[in-house]
């Protein structure tokens, strides 16, 4: 078997649509913004649900939810913990980092970075809610 490594430069420009802009601006302001369409509320906001339903209405969501599933990335330094979190009011879970391992069913809340740039990394992690 022959393996070859080569750097390939693929320049591109990504332009966020209306739903993504709403989500990114919300993150910069310390808010979670989802998108609604039909029976779906998806977080973070995007233009289409997984079944292809068009999502046209931005909706503010709370920054807390319930852990549905947890995994520990043992192969990464520090063994970070990740979870699927069902944000209150959303019909799809959000995948994000946890402060520490918790059991499914645990209520968690976002811990926001002091300086935000408008990315999902503006949420440092989710921690158990008081």
Secondary structure, DSSP 8 states (H G I E B T S, - for coil): -----------------HHHHHHHHHHHTT-EEEEEETTEEEES--SB-TT--B--EEEEE-SEEEEEEEEE-TTSTT--EEEEEEETT-SS-EEEEESS---TT-EEEEEE-SS--SSGGGEEEEEE--
